[in-house]
Amino acid sequence: MSIKQSVNSIPIYNPKKKNLPKRSEFHGVKAWLKAVQEEIGNDIVFALDEALMCQGNFLGRIDESFIWVYTSEKVNTYNGIVVLGEHIDKDYIDEIDGLKFTNFNRTLEDALANENILDMQGITEALSNYYYSHNQSFDGIYVNPKYMSKFRDLANDAINYYNF
């Protein structure tokens, strides 16, 4: 279990802090995420949008404003890092090509826990893709009962995501 899972606010840009590599400087999401990992250290687990990108469930945006992570490292010297927790249980972590990221169920739970400060486009798109690639079903998804009401609303948005 993580130390914390939701945050109260997103960080404000500080010109005295270092900037991370910009996504627009790289061809492909994985190359960008590897550059971010190299910059801030290997002891990170990507979360939320970045986890969805690692999973292949979300293409991301042209230039990400924030990088969501779990890490025990001190990353407060960088702009745009949002730490969801200092530790996350290995059961919630997947890894591809040296990039560690939260699995889909944990990513969904983190999104529901942080929806008040999160742009929900990524998780809505990913959940829609999940639904339609699983015979119009959410089978295999576990939602913490405390988020069930939020999940129902998000699931409805996901089902109708491509109908707008």
C-alpha positions in Angstrom: 0.0 0.0 0.0 1.3 3.5 -0.7 1.9 6.2 1.8 -0.6 8.4 0.0 -2.6 8.1 -3.1 -4.2 11.4 -3.7 -2.8 14.8 -3.7 -4.4 18.1 -2.8 -2.9 20.3 -5.5 -0.6 20.2 -8.5 2.7 21.9 -8.2 3.3 25.5 -9.4 6.0 26.3 -11.8 9.2 27.5 -10.1 11.9 29.1 -12.3 14.5 28.0 -9.7 13.7 24.3 -10.3 15.1 22.1 -13.1 12.8 21.3 -16.0 12.3 17.7 -17.2 12.8 16.7 -20.8 9.9 17.7 -23.0 7.8 15.1 -24.8 7.9 17.1 -28.0 11.7 16.6 -28.1 11.3 12.8 -28.5 9.9 10.4 -31.1 7.7 8.1 -29.2 6.4 8.0 -25.6 8.8 5.3 -24.4 11.9 7.4 -25.5 10.6 10.4 -23.6 9.7 8.4 -20.5 13.1 6.8 -20.5 14.7 10.2 -20.7 12.6 11.4 -17.7 13.6 8.2 -15.8 17.3 8.8 -16.5 16.9 12.4 -15.4 15.2 11.8 -12.0 16.4 8.3 -11.3 15.5 4.7 -11.8 13.6 4.4 -8.5 10.3 5.7 -10.0 7.0 4.1 -10.9 5.0 6.1 -13.5 1.4 6.6 -12.6 -1.8 8.0 -14.2 -1.3 9.3 -17.8 2.3 8.1 -17.9 1.3 4.6 -16.8 -1.5 4.6 -19.4 1.1 5.5 -22.0 3.4 2.7 -20.9 0.4 0.3 -21.1 -0.4 1.5 -24.6 -3.8 2.7 -23.5 -3.3 6.5 -24.1 -1.2 8.4 -26.6 -0.8 11.3 -24.3 -0.7 15.0 -25.2 1.7 17.0 -27.3 3.5 18.3 -24.2 2.7 16.9 -20.8 2.6 19.4 -18.0 2.9 17.0 -15.2 4.6 13.7 -14.6 2.8 11.5 -12.1 5.0 9.1 -10.1 5.5 7.0 -7.1 9.0 7.4 -5.9 11.2 7.3 -2.7 13.7 9.7 -4.3 13.7 13.4 -3.6 12.2 14.9 -6.8 11.2 18.3 -5.5 14.0 19.9 -7.4 12.1 19.4 -10.6 9.1 21.2 -12.1 6.1 19.2 -13.0 6.6 16.2 -10.8 3.5 15.0 -8.8 4.3 12.3 -6.3 1.4 10.1 -5.4 3.4 8.2 -2.8 6.8 7.2 -1.7 6.1 3.5 -1.9 3.8 1.3 -3.9 3.4 -2.5 -3.4 5.0 -4.5 -6.2 1.7 -6.2 -6.9 0.5 -2.9 -8.5 3.5 -2.5 -10.7 4.1 -3.7 -14.3 7.4 -3.2 -16.2 8.2 -3.0 -19.9 11.6 -2.1 -21.4 12.9 -1.0 -18.0 10.0 1.4 -17.4 8.0 0.6 -14.2 4.4 1.8 -14.1 1.2 1.1 -12.2 -1.1 -1.6 -13.6 -4.4 -0.7 -15.1 -6.5 -1.3 -12.0 -4.2 0.8 -9.9 -4.0 3.5 -12.5 -7.8 3.6 -12.5 -8.0 3.8 -8.7 -5.4 6.6 -8.7 -7.4 8.5 -11.3 -10.6 8.2 -9.2 -8.7 9.3 -6.1 -7.4 12.4 -7.9 -10.2 13.3 -10.2 -10.6 16.7 -8.6 -7.2 17.8 -9.9 -6.8 15.5 -12.9 -7.7 15.9 -16.5 -9.7 12.7 -16.9 -9.3 12.5 -20.7 -6.6 9.9 -20.5 -8.3 7.5 -18.2 -11.7 7.9 -20.0 -10.1 7.1 -23.3 -8.2 4.1 -21.8 -11.3 2.8 -20.1 -13.3 3.2 -23.3 -10.7 1.2 -25.2 -10.7 -1.4 -22.5 -14.5 -1.7 -22.7 -14.6 -2.2 -26.4 -11.7 -4.6 -26.5 -13.3 -6.8 -23.9 -16.6 -7.5 -25.6 -18.3 -4.4 -24.3 -17.5 -5.3 -20.7 -15.5 -4.1 -17.7 -14.8 -7.7 -16.6 -11.4 -7.9 -15.0 -11.5 -4.4 -13.5 -11.6 -4.1 -9.7 -12.8 -0.9 -8.2 -12.5 -0.1 -4.5 -16.1 0.2 -3.2 -15.4 3.8 -2.0 -15.0 4.8 -5.7 -17.8 2.8 -7.1 -20.1 5.8 -7.7 -17.3 7.8 -9.4 -16.5 4.7 -11.5 -20.1 4.3 -12.7 -20.0 7.9 -14.0 -16.6 7.4 -15.6 -17.7 4.1 -17.1 -20.7 5.8 -18.7 -18.5 8.5 -20.1 -16.1 5.8 -21.4 -18.8 3.9 -23.1 -19.9 7.0 -24.9 -16.4 8.4 -25.4 -16.2 7.9 -29.2 -19.8 8.8 -29.8 -19.3 12.6 -29.4 
